């Protein structure tokens, strides 16, 4: 069972906050969701040191509770393979944030190991006035906005609900090895859905969750990016 006490020094639980990616991943890791290790750099030298520790290539992202969609403003840099590239990316991202979001509170730059590509899927959670809390599953990355191929389930989920959601999207054949695509680990995705369901069922302070993308592999799955929003009360 998921522990009831989610308070941790890694996460600021002020009501109404948009948790940073690092806080969101710390929360997901605490409930048993595999996540890509992500560390916060508050200086260019620290970003280089973390990159070397995690081993290149790495991904860097702006960390700010005031910026929801980092890639839209150029706040994400992928496939950085050298210390020089990391230093340049650090300066470029801070400069573009100052230009496009001058009022944003920037806590630093996150650095994470670049995960092997997998089939991108999404797990989300939101509220509906009539039905209450519900989960969403679908193809992830930019495909979720382009195709809107998603299925829904009311919290709390049973395993049969998780299976139905996964098999209910039009893109399900991609998960099941369509035309040479690698078959992905469906039980791992089911377990992710169930853990998120149990977590939000126990914690009304969670308003929204967006885990996108999740890289699904033949053996397992891992959350590459995540966003959690706390309720106002």
C-alpha positions in Angstrom: 0.0 0.0 0.0 1.1 3.6 -0.7 2.1 5.4 2.5 -0.4 8.0 3.6 2.2 10.6 4.7 3.5 12.2 1.5 5.2 15.1 3.3 8.9 15.2 2.4 11.7 17.8 2.6 12.0 17.5 -1.2 8.5 18.9 -1.9 6.8 22.2 -0.9 3.1 21.4 -0.3 1.8 25.0 -0.3 -1.8 24.8 -1.5 -2.3 25.7 -5.1 1.3 25.3 -6.1 2.5 23.8 -9.4 5.2 21.5 -8.3 8.5 21.7 -10.2 9.6 18.7 -12.2 12.1 17.7 -9.5 9.4 17.9 -6.8 6.9 16.0 -9.0 9.4 13.2 -9.7 10.3 12.9 -6.0 6.6 12.5 -5.3 6.2 9.8 -8.0 9.3 8.0 -6.9 8.0 7.9 -3.4 4.8 6.0 -4.5 6.8 3.5 -6.6 6.7 5.1 -10.1 10.1 4.6 -11.9 11.4 8.0 -12.8 14.6 9.3 -14.6 17.0 10.6 -12.0 16.9 14.4 -12.1 19.0 16.8 -10.1 18.9 20.5 -9.6 21.8 22.7 -10.7 22.0 26.3 -9.3 25.1 27.3 -11.2 26.8 26.5 -14.5 29.6 24.7 -12.7 27.1 22.6 -10.8 25.3 21.7 -14.0 28.6 20.4 -15.5 29.5 18.5 -12.4 26.0 16.8 -12.3 26.3 16.0 -16.0 29.6 14.2 -15.5 28.2 12.3 -12.5 25.1 11.1 -14.4 27.2 10.5 -17.6 26.6 12.1 -20.9 24.3 12.6 -22.9 22.0 14.6 -20.6 18.9 16.7 -20.8 18.6 20.1 -19.2 15.4 22.0 -18.4 14.4 25.3 -16.7 13.0 24.7 -13.2 10.3 27.3 -12.3 6.9 26.9 -10.6 5.8 29.8 -12.9 6.6 28.0 -16.2 4.3 25.1 -17.0 5.3 24.3 -20.6 9.0 24.6 -20.7 9.6 23.5 -24.2 7.3 26.2 -25.6 9.7 28.9 -24.6 12.9 27.1 -25.3 13.5 25.9 -21.8 14.5 22.4 -22.7 17.8 21.2 -24.2 18.2 17.6 -25.3 21.2 15.3 -26.1 24.0 17.4 -24.5 27.2 15.4 -24.9 30.0 17.7 -23.6 30.7 20.0 -20.7 30.9 22.9 -23.2 27.4 22.1 -24.6 26.1 22.0 -21.0 27.6 25.4 -20.2 26.2 27.0 -23.4 22.7 25.4 -22.8 22.7 26.8 -19.2 23.4 30.3 -20.4 21.0 30.1 -23.3 18.0 28.9 -21.2 18.4 31.5 -18.5 18.7 34.2 -21.2 15.5 33.1 -23.0 13.6 32.9 -19.7 14.6 36.4 -18.8 13.4 37.5 -22.3 10.1 35.6 -22.5 9.1 35.2 -18.8 10.9 38.0 -17.0 8.6 37.7 -13.9 9.2 33.9 -13.5 10.9 32.7 -10.4 13.7 30.4 -11.7 15.0 27.9 -9.1 17.7 26.6 -11.3 18.3 24.1 -14.1 17.4 20.4 -13.9 19.9 17.9 -15.3 18.9 14.3 -16.1 20.4 11.4 -17.9 18.9 11.1 -21.4 16.8 7.9 -21.2 16.8 5.4 -24.1 13.8 6.2 -26.4 10.7 4.1 -25.9 7.1 4.2 -27.0 5.8 7.5 -25.5 2.6 7.3 -23.5 0.9 9.6 -21.0 -0.9 9.1 -17.6 -2.9 12.1 -16.3 -5.3 12.8 -13.5 -7.8 15.6 -13.2 -11.2 16.4 -11.6 -14.7 16.5 -13.1 -17.5 18.3 -11.2 -19.9 15.4 -11.9 -17.7 12.3 -11.8 -14.9 13.4 -9.4 -11.3 12.3 -10.0 -10.5 10.5 -13.1 -7.3 9.1 -14.8 -6.4 9.4 -18.4 -4.1 7.1 -20.5 -3.0 7.6 -24.1 -0.1 8.0 -26.5 2.2 10.6 -25.1 4.6 13.3 -26.2 3.2 15.7 -28.8 0.9 12.9 -30.0 -1.5 13.5 -27.1 -2.2 17.0 -28.4 -2.1 16.0 -32.1 -4.2 12.7 -32.0 -6.0 13.1 -28.7 -6.1 9.3 -28.6 -6.9 8.8 -24.9 -9.1 6.7 -22.6 -10.5 7.5 -19.1 -11.2 5.7 -15.9 -12.9 6.9 -12.6 -10.8 6.7 -9.4 -10.3 4.3 -7.7 -9.3 1.9 -10.5 -9.3 -1.9 -10.3 -6.8 -3.8 -12.4 -9.5 -4.6 -15.0 -10.1 -0.8 -15.4 -6.4 -0.2 -16.0 -6.3 -3.0 -18.6 -9.5 -1.6 -20.3 -8.0 1.9 -20.4 -4.7 0.7 -22.1 -6.5 -1.5 -24.6 -9.1 1.2 -25.2 -7.0 3.6 -27.2 -6.9 3.5 -31.0 -3.1 3.3 -30.8 -3.1 0.1 -28.7 -1.7 -2.0 -31.6 1.5 0.1 -31.3 1.8 -1.1 -27.8 1.3 -4.7 -28.9 3.9 -4.9 -31.6 2.1 -3.5 -34.7 4.3 -3.7 -37.9 7.6 -4.3 -36.2 7.1 -2.0 -33.2 8.5 -3.6 -30.1 5.9 -5.0 -27.7 5.8 -3.0 -24.5 5.4 -4.1 -20.9 1.7 -3.8 -20.5 1.7 -5.0 -16.8 4.2 -2.2 -16.0 1.8 0.4 -17.4 -1.1 -1.2 -15.6 0.8 -1.0 -12.3 1.6 2.7 -13.0 -2.1 3.5 -13.5 -3.0 1.6 -10.3 -0.3 3.4 -8.2 -1.4 6.8 -9.4 -5.1 5.9 -8.8 -4.4 4.7 -5.2 -2.3 7.8 -4.5 -4.8 10.4 -5.7 -7.6 8.5 -4.0 -5.8 8.9 -0.7 -4.7 12.5 -1.2 -7.4 15.1 -2.0 -4.6 17.8 -1.9 -3.6 16.6 -5.4 -5.5 18.5 -8.0 -3.8 17.4 -11.3 -1.1 15.1 -12.4 0.5 15.0 -15.8 3.2 12.3 -16.4 4.3 12.9 -20.0 6.1 11.3 -21.6 6.5 7.9 -20.1 8.9 5.8 -22.1 7.5 2.3 -22.4 9.9 -0.6 -23.1 9.7 -4.3 -23.6 10.8 -4.6 -20.0 9.4 -1.9 -17.8 8.5 1.8 -18.2 9.9 5.1 -16.8 8.6 8.6 -16.3 10.7 11.1 -18.2 8.8 14.3 -17.3 6.1 15.0 -14.7 3.9 17.8 -13.4 1.8 17.9 -10.3 -0.6 20.6 -9.2 -1.9 21.0 -5.6 -5.4 22.0 -4.9 -6.2 25.4 -3.5 -7.5 24.0 -0.2 
